[in-house]
């Protein structure tokens, strides 16, 4: 594996579920990250789907020592650079583009790009990436597709995201080419809005026990 892939695997391996978070209120970022970390899920992905996302990343990176904060929904090189400057330790994108690959090539922050077709996976592999996001997982063939990729693309590992729930996460994690899954169910919007950090910690603790 390349050094970037090894760095990314070392950050995320051992944690079966990566919480995928949409922070509507920046004040929620730090207590949410702390609750997830206490529950055994220190690596989190804060998506750039809200106006406060970058500030949320900054606060978590500065204030939550245990957290491994990444940025998600990165669509171009400008967002990549902004997320890295905010303190992101890894970058997640829904797809793969030459612009993103160029940005990642010049950065110490590893990229986890989305890829769902053999061509996209091969393009990422050609760029030296061996750990990819499989997104949207359920809508793109899910477990059956990942099983089909296991033999011809044996050296590529995945983090499936999209449609992953508490009910199907273990089935994905049982696959030999899956390192972890991404999911939003561990931090439901209603619990975040209500500030029920203890309940979120409990959900995270259950997710952290999923077998790999």
C-alpha positions as CSV (number, residue, x, y, z in Angstrom):
1,X,0.0,0.0,0.0
2,X,1.1,3.6,-0.5
3,X,2.0,5.7,2.5
4,X,-1.1,7.8,2.1
5,X,-3.3,4.7,2.1
6,X,-1.4,3.3,5.1
7,X,-1.9,6.6,7.0
8,X,-5.7,6.5,6.3
9,X,-6.0,2.8,7.3
10,X,-4.1,3.5,10.5
11,X,-6.6,6.3,11.3
12,X,-9.7,4.4,10.6
13,X,-8.9,0.7,11.0
14,X,-10.1,-0.8,14.3
15,X,-13.2,1.5,14.3
16,X,-16.0,-0.4,12.6
17,X,-18.3,2.6,12.1
18,X,-17.3,6.1,11.1
19,X,-20.1,8.6,12.1
20,X,-21.1,10.8,9.2
21,X,-22.3,14.1,10.7
22,X,-24.2,17.1,9.5
23,X,-23.7,19.9,12.0
24,X,-26.5,22.4,11.8
25,X,-25.5,24.3,15.0
26,X,-21.7,24.7,15.5
27,X,-22.2,24.7,19.3
28,X,-23.1,21.0,19.0
29,X,-19.8,20.0,17.4
30,X,-17.6,19.6,20.5
31,X,-20.1,17.9,22.8
32,X,-21.1,15.6,20.0
33,X,-17.5,14.6,19.2
34,X,-16.9,14.0,22.9
35,X,-20.0,11.8,23.2
36,X,-19.0,9.7,20.2
37,X,-15.4,9.4,21.4
38,X,-16.5,8.3,24.8
39,X,-18.7,5.7,23.1
40,X,-15.7,4.3,21.3
41,X,-16.0,6.2,17.9
42,X,-13.3,8.9,18.0
43,X,-12.9,9.1,14.2
44,X,-15.7,11.2,12.8
45,X,-16.6,12.7,9.4
46,X,-18.1,16.2,9.5
47,X,-19.7,16.8,6.1
48,X,-19.5,20.2,4.4
49,X,-23.3,20.3,4.0
50,X,-23.9,23.2,6.3
51,X,-22.6,26.7,6.7
52,X,-20.9,25.9,10.1
53,X,-19.1,22.8,8.9
54,X,-15.6,24.2,8.7
55,X,-15.9,26.0,12.0
56,X,-17.2,22.8,13.6
57,X,-14.1,21.0,12.3
58,X,-11.9,23.7,13.7
59,X,-13.5,23.5,17.1
60,X,-13.3,19.7,17.3
61,X,-9.7,19.6,16.1
62,X,-8.8,22.2,18.8
63,X,-10.9,21.1,21.7
64,X,-11.4,17.4,21.6
65,X,-8.1,15.7,22.1
66,X,-9.4,12.1,21.5
67,X,-11.2,13.0,18.2
68,X,-9.9,12.1,14.8
69,X,-11.9,14.6,12.7
70,X,-12.3,14.3,9.0
71,X,-14.2,16.4,6.5
72,X,-16.8,14.9,4.1
73,X,-18.6,16.0,1.0
74,X,-15.5,17.6,-0.4
75,X,-16.2,18.4,-4.1
76,X,-13.1,20.3,-5.3
77,X,-9.5,21.4,-4.5
78,X,-10.6,24.6,-2.8
79,X,-12.8,22.7,-0.3
80,X,-10.0,20.2,0.2
81,X,-7.5,22.9,1.1
82,X,-10.0,24.7,3.4
83,X,-10.9,21.5,5.2
84,X,-7.2,20.6,5.7
85,X,-6.5,24.1,7.0
86,X,-9.3,23.8,9.4
87,X,-7.6,20.7,11.0
88,X,-9.1,17.8,9.1
89,X,-7.0,14.6,9.5
90,X,-8.6,13.0,6.5
91,X,-10.7,14.1,3.6
92,X,-13.7,12.3,2.2
93,X,-15.3,13.0,-1.2
94,X,-18.4,11.4,-2.8
95,X,-16.5,10.8,-6.0
96,X,-13.1,11.0,-7.7
97,X,-11.8,13.8,-10.0
98,X,-8.4,14.7,-11.3
99,X,-8.6,18.0,-9.4
100,X,-9.1,16.2,-6.1
101,X,-6.4,13.8,-6.9
102,X,-4.0,16.7,-7.6
103,X,-4.9,18.4,-4.3
104,X,-4.4,15.2,-2.4
105,X,-1.1,14.5,-4.0
106,X,0.3,17.8,-2.7
107,X,-1.1,17.4,0.8
108,X,-0.1,15.3,3.8
109,X,-3.8,14.8,4.6
110,X,-5.1,11.5,3.0
111,X,-8.1,11.4,0.7
112,X,-10.9,8.8,0.9
113,X,-12.6,9.3,-2.5
114,X,-15.9,7.6,-3.5
115,X,-15.8,5.0,-6.3
116,X,-18.5,2.6,-7.3
117,X,-17.6,1.4,-10.8
118,X,-14.7,-0.8,-11.9
119,X,-13.4,2.1,-13.9
120,X,-13.5,4.5,-11.0
121,X,-11.8,2.0,-8.7
122,X,-9.1,1.3,-11.3
123,X,-8.5,5.1,-11.7
124,X,-8.1,5.5,-8.0
125,X,-5.8,2.5,-7.9
126,X,-3.7,3.9,-10.7
127,X,-3.3,7.1,-8.6
128,X,-1.9,5.0,-5.8
129,X,-5.1,4.7,-3.7
130,X,-6.0,1.4,-2.2
131,X,-8.7,2.4,0.3
132,X,-11.9,3.9,-1.1
133,X,-15.3,5.0,-0.1
134,X,-18.1,2.9,-1.7
135,X,-20.9,5.5,-2.1
136,X,-23.8,5.4,-2.3
137,X,-23.5,1.8,-1.1
138,X,-27.0,0.4,-1.0
139,X,-28.1,2.2,-4.2
140,X,-25.0,0.9,-6.0
141,X,-25.3,-2.9,-5.5
142,X,-24.3,-3.0,-1.9
143,X,-22.9,-6.2,-0.6
144,X,-23.3,-8.1,-3.9
145,X,-21.1,-5.5,-5.7
146,X,-18.4,-5.5,-3.0
147,X,-18.3,-9.3,-3.2
148,X,-17.9,-9.1,-6.9
149,X,-15.0,-6.7,-6.6
150,X,-13.1,-8.8,-4.1
151,X,-11.4,-11.1,-6.5
152,X,-10.5,-8.9,-9.6
153,X,-9.6,-5.9,-7.3
154,X,-8.2,-7.9,-4.4
155,X,-5.8,-5.2,-3.2
156,X,-8.5,-2.5,-2.8
157,X,-10.4,-2.0,0.5
158,X,-13.6,0.0,1.1
159,X,-15.6,2.0,3.5
160,X,-19.2,1.6,2.3
161,X,-21.4,4.6,3.1
162,X,-25.0,5.4,2.1
163,X,-27.9,3.4,3.4
164,X,-25.8,1.7,6.1
165,X,-27.8,1.2,9.2
166,X,-27.5,-0.7,12.5
167,X,-29.4,-3.6,10.8
168,X,-27.1,-4.1,7.8
169,X,-23.7,-2.8,9.1
170,X,-22.5,-6.2,10.4
171,X,-23.2,-7.8,7.0
172,X,-21.0,-5.2,5.3
173,X,-18.3,-5.5,8.0
174,X,-18.1,-9.3,7.4
175,X,-16.7,-8.8,3.9
176,X,-12.9,-9.2,3.6
177,X,-12.5,-6.0,1.5
178,X,-14.4,-3.8,3.9
179,X,-12.4,-2.0,6.6
180,X,-15.2,0.1,8.1
181,X,-18.6,1.6,7.3
182,X,-19.8,5.1,7.4
183,X,-23.2,5.9,8.9
184,X,-25.3,8.7,10.3
185,X,-27.5,6.5,12.5
186,X,-25.1,6.7,15.4
187,X,-25.9,10.5,15.8
188,X,-29.6,11.0,14.9
189,X,-30.6,14.6,14.2
190,X,-33.3,14.6,16.9
191,X,-30.8,13.5,19.6
192,X,-28.3,16.1,18.5
193,X,-30.9,18.9,18.5
194,X,-32.1,17.8,21.9
195,X,-28.5,17.7,23.2
196,X,-28.9,14.1,24.4
197,X,-25.2,13.3,24.5
198,X,-25.6,10.4,26.8
199,X,-28.0,8.7,24.5
200,X,-25.7,9.3,21.5
201,X,-22.8,7.9,23.6
202,X,-24.8,4.7,24.2
203,X,-25.6,4.3,20.5
204,X,-22.0,4.8,19.6
205,X,-20.9,2.2,22.2
206,X,-23.2,-0.4,20.6
207,X,-21.8,0.5,17.1
208,X,-18.2,0.3,18.3
209,X,-18.8,-3.4,19.3
210,X,-19.8,-4.5,15.8
211,X,-17.6,-7.3,14.7
212,X,-15.1,-6.7,11.9
